[in-house]
Amino acid sequence: MNSQASEHRAIHEAPTETVSGRRLGRNGRRVLLAAHITLTCVWLGALLVTLLLVGMQLAQPVATWRPGLDRAVLLVHDTLVVNASYGFILTGLLFSLFTSWGAFRMWWILLKWVLLALLGLALPLWVAPHVSGMTAWSDALSGQVEGNAAYAAHVDAVLLATATQLIVLVGIVVLSVFKPWGPRPVRRAWPRGVSLVVASLMVLGLAGNLWLQEVQLEGLRQLPVAVVDVASRRDGSHEGRETQADFTYRVRVTVADGRIERVEVLANRDTHYGRLAALAADKLAGRSRNDVDAISGATTTSKGLMRAVADALQNAPLQQSAR
């Protein structure tokens, strides 16, 4: 019995060597573990809140509630799910570098990293496009989405993606608690330099994405859109443009009887978010002013299109009575 206990302890206790060559002290490990667990709870809680919000829409389909509920889902995803997942991956990486566990030494840790990698890829490639798509359609149609196939497809995908994340994340927690398998047979250890380079690239990737979302794109989202009184402009079609990040958005705005009759998008980014941003044309049609909010879920791109609309209206000839 004692030999079995000793063997079990030897398998799960940290060896003297770490990937980085440095080891966290006892208090450092406790702080790191506390942060890792807290981020897990935030991530799990955000997924449960997402299921609750989408479930409320399905159980009580009130059109006036839907845009607000969908924007809440988008907010939970962008602020809690994304940031908690990045923090979870980063703290896991620190465990691999500065404690005995490593990244591939144990079978259960290897599986944990495979699952984390899948979740990390799924967030931008699968989850985010459907969350933004659901929110954009709801916003553009003011919640009147009954019978809209695109909206329904996004809702179904958000439910599936959220449930999948929840199951995988619970599986990761179970692996971390029970540590079901012992060490892998190592035929050839990775050089320490290679491990540190890979870890550095991961950190740089996370930091770069954070900078893109919170600094660069946020600056574009905060750009003002000039509000124009359409009644002061001459009837006809007027073209406008807006250049952002080496791309020029172009639109044609048709004015009739003091209102925006239609907005045609002549040049737009050929991306998922670009196509969602084009829904801004529906929000502008029939209005006497261009003072509408950007499309939720495609704020950056729709802001570019709306500034192009403002440019078209500002440069349109004035009515003779408005001179």
TADA-V925442 format. One record per residue. RES is the residue in one small letter. PSI is psi in whole degrees, -180 to 180 (999 if undefined). D_FIRST is the distance of its C-alpha to the first C-alpha in Angstrom with 1 decimal. Layout:
BEGIN
res=(RES	RES)
psi=(PSI	PSI)
d_first=(D_FIRST	D_FIRST)
END
This chain:
BEGIN
res=(m	n	s	q	a	s	e	h	r	a	i	h	e	a	p	t	e	t	v	s	g	r	r	l	g	r	n	g	r	r	v	l	l	a	a	h	i	t	l	t	c	v	w	l	g	a	l	l	v	t	l	l	l	v	g	m	q	l	a	q	p	v	a	t	w	r	p	g	l	d	r	a	v	l	l	v	h	d	t	l	v	v	n	a	s	y	g	f	i	l	t	g	l	l	f	s	l	f	t	s	w	g	a	f	r	m	w	w	i	l	l	k	w	v	l	l	a	l	l	g	l	a	l	p	l	w	v	a	p	h	v	s	g	m	t	a	w	s	d	a	l	s	g	q	v	e	g	n	a	a	y	a	a	h	v	d	a	v	l	l	a	t	a	t	q	l	i	v	l	v	g	i	v	v	l	s	v	f	k	p	w	g	p	r	p	v	r	r	a	w	p	r	g	v	s	l	v	v	a	s	l	m	v	l	g	l	a	g	n	l	w	l	q	e	v	q	l	e	g	l	r	q	l	p	v	a	v	v	d	v	a	s	r	r	d	g	s	h	e	g	r	e	t	q	a	d	f	t	y	r	v	r	v	t	v	a	d	g	r	i	e	r	v	e	v	l	a	n	r	d	t	h	y	g	r	l	a	a	l	a	a	d	k	l	a	g	r	s	r	n	d	v	d	a	i	s	g	a	t	t	t	s	k	g	l	m	r	a	v	a	d	a	l	q	n	a	p	l	q	q	s	a	r)
psi=(-44	-38	-38	-41	-40	-41	-43	-42	-39	-33	-41	-12	155	134	173	-29	137	164	-43	-16	-2	154	135	145	177	-47	-37	-42	-38	-43	-44	-41	-41	-43	-42	-45	-41	-44	-35	-45	-42	-45	-48	-44	-41	-38	-40	-40	-40	-47	-39	-46	-44	-38	-37	-39	-40	-36	-34	79	84	120	-38	-23	-29	-48	-40	-41	-40	-39	-34	-40	-44	-42	-44	-42	-51	-36	-37	-56	-51	-51	-38	-38	-41	-43	-39	-45	-42	-44	-35	-38	-41	-38	-42	-34	-39	11	176	-15	-34	-168	-27	6	-38	147	-40	-31	-40	-46	-39	-43	-35	-45	-41	-39	-41	-42	-42	-37	-35	-34	-54	-28	-24	-54	-55	-45	-36	-36	-46	-38	-45	-46	-40	-47	-42	-43	-47	-34	10	36	-6	73	8	127	0	111	-38	-45	-46	-39	-40	-41	-47	-42	-38	-42	-46	-45	-40	-45	-39	-46	-44	-47	-46	-41	-40	-39	-39	-41	-44	-44	-42	-33	-47	-20	65	-22	155	-159	150	148	114	114	-36	118	144	138	144	-39	-41	-44	-42	-37	-45	-45	-41	-41	-37	-45	-43	-38	-45	-44	-39	-41	-40	-43	-41	-47	-44	-17	-64	-55	-33	-36	-39	-36	-27	-1	136	154	119	134	129	136	107	-29	-22	-3	150	143	147	-173	133	135	146	165	159	127	126	129	50	18	139	118	139	137	159	122	123	124	134	129	40	14	160	114	-45	160	122	129	114	-32	122	159	133	68	170	-45	-30	-42	-36	-39	-32	-15	-14	-27	-37	-35	-29	-25	131	0	150	-7	156	28	70	154	156	159	120	133	-17	46	-46	-51	-42	-31	-39	-44	-39	-32	-31	-38	-45	-38	-42	-44	-39	-34	-2	146	144	150	149	-37	-19	-6	999)
d_first=(0.0	3.8	5.4	5.2	6.3	8.6	9.9	10.6	12.3	14.2	15.5	16.8	18.0	21.6	22.5	25.3	27.9	29.7	32.4	35.1	34.1	34.0	31.2	31.7	30.9	28.7	31.6	32.9	29.7	29.9	33.5	33.0	30.2	32.5	35.3	33.3	32.3	35.8	37.3	35.1	36.3	39.9	39.7	38.2	40.8	43.6	42.8	42.8	46.1	47.5	46.7	48.2	51.4	51.9	51.2	53.9	56.4	55.6	55.7	58.8	60.8	63.3	65.1	65.8	62.1	60.8	61.7	60.1	56.9	56.7	57.4	54.6	52.2	53.5	53.0	49.4	48.7	50.4	49.3	45.8	44.3	45.5	44.9	41.5	40.4	41.7	40.0	36.7	37.0	38.1	35.2	32.8	34.7	34.3	30.5	30.7	33.0	31.7	28.0	25.2	24.9	28.1	29.9	28.5	25.3	23.1	24.1	24.2	26.4	28.7	29.1	29.8	32.5	34.0	34.3	35.8	38.2	39.4	39.9	41.7	44.1	44.6	45.8	49.0	49.6	48.9	48.4	51.0	53.9	53.5	53.2	56.3	58.1	57.5	58.7	61.7	63.1	62.7	64.4	67.2	68.0	67.7	65.1	67.4	64.9	65.3	65.7	64.7	62.6	61.4	60.2	58.4	56.7	55.4	54.1	52.2	50.7	49.7	47.9	46.1	45.2	44.0	41.8	40.4	39.6	38.0	35.7	34.7	34.2	31.9	30.0	29.7	28.4	25.7	24.7	24.6	22.5	19.8	19.8	19.0	19.1	18.0	20.5	23.5	24.5	27.2	30.1	32.5	32.0	34.8	37.1	36.7	40.4	40.2	37.4	39.4	42.6	40.9	39.6	43.0	44.8	42.6	43.5	47.1	47.2	45.9	48.3	51.2	50.7	50.5	53.7	55.5	54.7	55.2	58.0	60.0	60.0	60.2	63.4	65.0	64.0	65.8	69.1	72.0	74.0	77.7	79.0	82.4	84.8	85.5	88.8	90.2	89.6	91.9	91.0	89.8	86.8	85.5	82.8	80.3	77.5	74.6	72.9	69.3	67.0	69.5	70.0	73.1	73.0	76.3	77.6	80.9	81.7	84.5	86.3	88.7	90.4	88.5	85.1	82.5	83.1	80.3	78.1	77.7	74.9	76.4	73.6	70.0	66.6	65.4	62.0	60.2	60.9	64.5	65.1	63.7	65.9	69.0	68.5	70.2	73.5	73.1	72.7	75.8	78.1	80.8	80.3	83.1	80.7	77.7	75.6	72.5	68.9	67.0	65.0	61.5	58.9	61.4	62.8	63.2	65.1	67.1	68.2	69.7	71.6	72.8	74.1	76.0	77.5	78.6	80.1	82.1	83.4	84.3	86.3	88.0	91.7	92.6	94.8	98.3	98.2	95.1	96.9)
END
